[in-house]
Amino acid sequence: MEKEQRWKSLRLRGLRQRWIFNSILPILALLVLVVALFSAGVSNYYYGTMQKGLETRAQALANSFNDYFMDNGFNSYYQKAVQSAESFEDKNCVELQFIGSSGRIQVSTSGLTAGTFPGTDDILRALQENEMAPYQGRDLETGEEILAVSCPLTVNGRVVGIMRLVTSLRAVNRQVMIAVLAIFLIALLCMLLVVFSNLLFINNVVEPVAVVTEAAKRISAGSYGARIENKYSDELGELVDNINDMSLKISQNEKMKSEFISSVSHELRTPLTAINGWGETILEDDLTDDPEQLRRGIRVIVNESRRLSNMVEELLEFSKMEDGHFTLQIEDVDLQAELEDAIFTYQELFRQDGITLEYHPGDGDLPLIRGDSERLKQVFCNVLDNAAKHGGAGRRITASVAQEGGYQVVRIRDYGPGIPEEELPFVKQKFYKGTSRARGSGIGLAVCDEIVGLHGGTFAIGNAGGGGALVTIKLPVRA
């Protein structure tokens, strides 16, 4: 029991894992991609906007400085650089630097950096290429993340210095981090909601599946008829109904099989006992002085042997049905002649039992049909024998054949007690015998129904008006 519970737990866990892998992981991958793209977009937006603004401002300051202060020599340049640094308005957030051609800071709004060599590549590019160059990265002196823009200062087309704007990225980094953290938290919340909803859903699916699986195992182990309480109104409810219906039908079939085995055993034992008893009597007793008794014993042996033969034939036919080897030898058949042969066979037997068999032929000669003459005669004999066994109390059986539209219709009726209404839907099922105490295996009518169905016809059993059972066989006329 403990092992079963552990195995059940492993199966459920495996199902949950597959569910998570197939449904949650793709959503997780999508959310990670969204967060990554959003983070990259926010970073590009903030850093790009800041760099563009710093470049615009640096270019404007450099152009003004080149136009107004670079024509009067180095002394004038240095003096104006110092004045520009002192009068620079945004020195609290942006550092203005003037750098010589050697790369050393000559003038700065921050006195701490004056005389140092920044050594960043924007300075080198501005000096060598005579064009504005940006830089984003760490300050080599302080290690702080900065954004810098270097613009060349020229005299007669020659670069003599660099005007450089430098700002810290600390505030921007904080803004980017806040934005990324916000989208990360939103994605995490979405992921938690997805996981929670999926766990609820999978629990609502897995637990019922586990119950259904356990019930199916019990049924397969032999607990036929076991039922599952249906608490569901969706596809699971339909599945539970189907399993309950399957369990009920298996239980019914098993019960009918058991009854069938018991019935067949009894049916075989009875004629064998009679045959054996009369055989021993004839062998051991001298009945030559009592020919009537001798004929009676032989008649019993013949009748019981015929009954055994019929039962064995039914079992063989049933076996062929179950194996799918039940075939027909199709040819042109005179249905009326086959019915009359069956009636001739049984008329004298029924008379001996005190039963009158009346036959009403159709008007004129009926057309031939396509079918298996031996199988159709088997159907007629089986139905007549069944009528005598179950309706013999009425002492009368009638049979008729006629053409109705595109069908030839055979009707065989007894005048016995009829069939209980509640048993009518089941009388053609294999192994079914109902409340009748008449001898039989319970498969004769199932074989008849199969034969008529293979001919494209219908085999119906009902109660006739005025009492008794009525069998109606409809077979299509040859086109």
Disulfide bonds with the S-S distance in Angstrom:
none
